[in-house]
């Protein structure tokens, strides 16, 4: 598990090795465990996860996409995602007290077209990770982008 510290910030986030499990010939479940901490602040993290989510919407979501071995987007027949955690839930988000690390798992289930499944390796990668910092009534909304989320991915094996 690698920890990434952003320069000039007391922020740390890390992803552990994810898993991809085929449930049948065209349905796969992906999991990506990760940890998030921002020293000196409480955190609010989204429960929602959506394919190709865009940062800045009224209801923040972790974004993800499926790609093939050449990096091309895969359009699934069906896909659904959620972020799991034991953190306290308030107003549709996980809430963590100041200086407490949150442990999360991005869980995505996808049914992919049979034209993609035949021997292909499919990668789930996180594309956006919004978060909100909380301190003394101050609310700061930000996000990790696709470049920062490079380790938040998992590939199927056939």
N, C-alpha and C positions, 0 to 999 in steps of 0.2 A: 504494500500500500504506500503510495507516494503522497507526500504532503506538499502542497504548493502554497508559498507565502508570497503575497503581493507586495512589491516594494512600497515603502512609505505608508503602509497600512498594517494594522494588526489583524489582518484577515487570514483565515486558513480554510481550505476546503480540500477534500481528498476523495477519490473514488477507489473502491476495492475491486477486485476481479469480479466481473459480472458473470452471469450464466445465461445460456440459451438452451431451452429444452423443447424438442419437437413433441407435441402431444399426439399428432397423427401426421398423415402425409403432407398436409398443407397449413397446419396451425402450429405456431411457435410462441412460447412464452419467454420473454427476456426479463432479467433482473439486473439492476446496477445499484449496488449499495454505495452510499456516500455519507460523508460527515461534513458538517459546516459549523464554523465558529467565527465570530467577529468580536474580538476582545473589547470590553468596555461598553458593549451594546447588547440589548435584547434583540431577538430576531423573530420575524414573521416569515414563514416559508409556505409556498402554496401546496395544497393537497392535489389540486387538479394537474393533469398532464394531458397535453393535446398534441397530435401530430401537426407539425409546422406552426406551432403557436408563435404569436408575435408579441414582443415586449411592448408594454405600454397600454394594454387593454384594461378595461375596468375590472376584470376578474383575472388576475395573473395566473399563469399556468407554466409548468415546466414544458419546454418544447422538445420534440424528438422527431427523427425521421429514419426511414429505412433506406439503405443503399446497397447496391450490388458490389461485386468485387472490383468493378471499374469505377466505382464512385457515383454511378448514376442512381437517381432516385427510383425507388420501387413504389408503385401505387398498390397498396394492399386491397384485397377484397373487403376486409373488415379490420379495424384496429381500434384498440381501446387502451388507455393508460391511466395510472393513478400513482401517487406517491404515498408510500406507507411509512409510518413512524409511530413510536409510542409517546411522542410529545403531546402536550396539551393542545386541544383543538378549540379555536375561537373564530367565529364568523368565517368558516370555510378555509382557515389557514392553521398551520401548526405555529404555536407560539412558544418561544424559549426565553427564559430569564437571562439577564445580563451574565456574560461570561460562561454560559453553559453550552457545550457542544451538542448539536442535534445529529442524530443518526437516522438516515432515511434510506428508502429503497424505491427506485423507480421501477415499476412493474408495468410491462406492456405485453398485451396478447395480440397477435396479428395472424390473420388468415391471408396467405399470399397466393397469387394466381399460379396455377399449375405450370404455366410457361416459365415461371421464375424458379420454382422449387427444384426441378430436375438437376440435382447435383450442385446447385449454386450455394455459395456462402452468402449469407445475408447479415448485414451489420445494422444494429440499432445504435444510433448515436444521439446524445442529448445535444440540442441546438441552442436552447436558452434556459437559464436558471435564474428567475427573478427572486429577489429577497428584499425585505424591508427591515431597516435598522430602527430600533426603538430606544430612546433615552430621554428621560425628563420631559415627556410630552412631544419631543421632536420625532418626526417620522421622515426617514430618508429611503426612497425606493431606488433600487439599482438592480443590476443583473450581471451574471457571468455570460459571456458570449461564446460562440462556437469555438473560437481559438482557445479560450481559457478552459473549455470543457473537453479538451482533446482526450483525456483519459476516461471520460464518461461514455464508454462505448463497449459493445460486446458483439461477437460474431458467432454465427451458428457453425456447427461442424456436421458434416454428413459422412 
